[in-house]
Amino acid sequence: MRKLVVWNLMTLDGYFEGTTPWQLDFHLLVWGDELERYSTDLGKEGDLLIFGRKTYEGMAAYWQTATETPEIAAYMNGIAKIAASRTMEKADWNNTRVVHDIAAEVEKLKQQPGKTMFVFGSAEVADVLLKAGLVDEIRLCLVPLVLGGGNPHFKPATEQRPMKLLEAKALKTGGVILRYEPVKTA
């Protein structure tokens, strides 16, 4: 059975982007050799990326012309991708298809052979999949910064979601990569 992993960078106060879309300059506080290597390893582990519409549009705009990290750019441009959207009809970035009901699609994909599926960014999509019980692991790089406002990674919920810590790894830059598994409740 395939695994679904949510991956994101998040500030100490829980934001994955600032008060405006794509305000991600705080990522530079933790970017370095270790996080670049970690990102490259994600490329070896996975065979499908899932994005919400807004994240898809930003990622497509950036990675199709990115030159700073050629190995990561090749991975991002070559891997199969899903753009989860209720409004998009087509996607132009290489190897992308549009899916309107992401929870139903992921439920089917998890039953098929393949490598790990990743949700990058896309807090709304991650929330839908977490509420549907489809997320196998949450990986966060905690950025040592209190941003003070922005778009929260975890959306309001009507119930608590306990997590089991699988790993915590400190980076030289001060960031911490955390791996959690959602605890299945009865």
Residue pairs with C-beta under 8 A, 6 or more apart in sequence:
1 110
1 111
2 109
2 110
2 111
2 112
2 113
2 114
2 115
2 116
2 117
3 110
3 116
3 117
3 136
3 137
4 106
4 110
4 116
4 117
4 118
4 119
4 129
4 134
4 135
4 136
4 137
5 46
5 116
5 117
5 118
5 119
5 135
5 136
5 137
5 138
5 139
6 118
6 119
6 126
6 129
6 130
6 135
6 137
6 138
6 139
7 42
7 118
7 119
7 120
7 139
7 140
8 16
8 120
8 121
8 123
8 126
8 139
8 140
8 141
8 153
9 16
9 24
9 26
9 27
9 30
9 140
9 141
9 143
9 175
10 16
10 140
10 141
10 142
10 143
10 153
11 26
11 142
11 143
11 145
11 146
11 147
11 150
12 142
12 143
12 144
12 145
12 146
13 146
13 147
13 148
14 152
14 153
14 154
15 147
15 149
15 150
15 151
15 152
15 153
16 121
16 123
16 150
16 151
16 152
16 153
17 23
17 24
17 121
17 150
17 151
18 24
18 25
18 26
18 147
18 149
18 150
18 151
19 149
19 150
19 151
21 54
21 58
21 151
22 58
23 150
26 143
26 145
26 147
27 143
29 143
29 144
29 145
29 173
29 174
29 175
30 141
30 143
30 144
30 171
30 173
30 174
30 175
31 173
32 171
32 172
32 173
33 172
34 171
34 172
34 173
35 141
35 171
35 173
35 175
35 177
36 69
36 72
38 141
38 177
39 69
39 72
40 71
40 72
40 75
42 118
43 71
43 72
43 75
43 79
45 115
45 116
46 79
46 115
46 116
46 117
46 118
47 79
47 80
47 114
47 115
47 116
47 117
48 79
48 80
48 81
48 82
48 109
48 114
48 115
48 117
48 118
49 76
49 79
49 80
49 81
49 82
49 117
49 118
49 119
49 120
50 81
50 82
50 84
50 102
50 106
50 117
50 118
50 119
50 120
50 122
50 125
51 59
51 81
51 82
51 83
51 84
51 119
51 120
51 121
51 122
51 125
52 83
52 84
52 85
52 121
52 122
52 123
52 124
52 125
53 83
53 84
53 85
53 87
53 88
54 122
55 120
55 121
55 122
55 125
56 81
56 83
56 84
56 85
56 88
56 91
56 93
56 96
56 122
58 121
59 76
59 93
59 120
59 121
60 91
60 92
60 93
60 96
63 73
63 76
63 77
63 93
64 77
64 93
64 94
66 72
66 73
66 76
67 73
77 93
77 94
78 94
78 95
79 95
80 95
80 96
81 91
81 93
81 95
81 96
81 97
82 96
82 97
82 98
82 99
82 102
82 105
83 91
83 93
83 96
83 97
83 98
83 99
84 98
84 99
84 100
84 102
84 105
84 122
84 125
84 128
85 98
85 99
85 100
86 100
88 98
89 98
90 98
91 97
91 98
99 105
102 125
102 128
102 129
103 128
103 129
103 132
103 134
106 117
106 129
106 132
106 134
107 132
107 134
109 117
110 117
110 134
119 125
119 126
119 129
119 135
123 151
123 152
123 153
123 154
123 155
124 155
126 135
126 153
127 154
127 155
129 135
130 138
130 161
130 182
131 157
133 182
133 184
135 182
136 181
136 182
137 166
137 179
137 180
137 181
137 182
138 163
138 178
138 179
138 180
138 181
138 182
139 177
139 178
139 179
139 180
140 153
140 177
140 178
140 180
141 171
141 175
141 176
141 177
141 178
142 175
142 176
142 177
142 178
143 175
144 174
144 175
144 176
161 182
161 183
162 182
162 183
162 185
163 180
163 181
163 182
163 183
164 180
164 181
164 182
164 183
165 178
165 179
165 180
166 179
166 180
166 181
167 177
167 178
167 179
168 176
168 177
168 178
168 179
169 176
169 177
170 176
171 177
